[in-house]
Amino acid sequence: FQCSSTCAGGFQRRVVVCQDENGYTANNCDEKSKPMEQRSCESGPCPQWAYGNWGECSKPCGAGTRTRLVVCQR
């Protein structure tokens, strides 16, 4: 199965069953040798917003605007 998360870790699952040579369900498998059904899947850090300082106001009085750089970084 796919990883449960696209970033910052997660896990994958798979089905593990005991079968005989004909593919039928059996119950005499050694439990100690059973393969893992779940494993972690690290997929890197999550993206986050990075932003700079506010710039100067566009007007010395009245209504103006201030801007800043905002980017989404991995």
N, C-alpha and C positions, 0 to 999 in steps of 0.2 A: 504494500500500500504506500501511498505518497506520504511525505513528511507532514506532520500535523501543524507545522508552522512554516511560514516562508522566511522567517528571520528569527534570530536570537534563540536558537535551539528548537526542540520539538522531538517527536518520536515517530517511529514507523512500527507497524504491527504486521504480523503474518500469522497464518493459521498453521499449526503443527498438530498432526494427527498420527496416531499409531495404526498402521495397516499391515496386512499380511501380504505375501507375494502376489496375490491376485487383486490387490487393491481394496479388499474388504476391511472394515473396521476391526481392529484387534485390541486386546487389553493386556497383552503380555510383554509390552515394551519396557525396557529398563528406564524408570523415571529419572535416574541420575544422568543418563546420556541424552535426555530430551533437549533438542536445540532451543535457543532463546526464541520467544515469541514477540519480543519487543526490543528495540534498540534506539538509542538516541541518534538524531541526525542534525548536526550543527550546520546551519545554513547562513552563518555570518550575522553581523550586527543589524539591527533594524534601522531603516532610514530615519533621519531626524531633521528638524528645521534648524538651519544656521542663519544667524542674522547679524547685521552690523549695527553701528550706532546711528541714531537719527541725524539727518542732515540739517542744514540751516532752514529756517522758515522762508517760504517763497515771497513773503511780504513783510515789510517792517511794521505794519499795523493792520488792523482789520482781520478778516478771515484769510488765512494762508494755509499752505500745506507743508508738511515735512515728510521726507521719504527716507527709506533705508533699504539696503540690499537684503533680500530674504531668499534663500535657496534650500532646496531639499537635498541633503547629502546622504550617501550610503554610509 
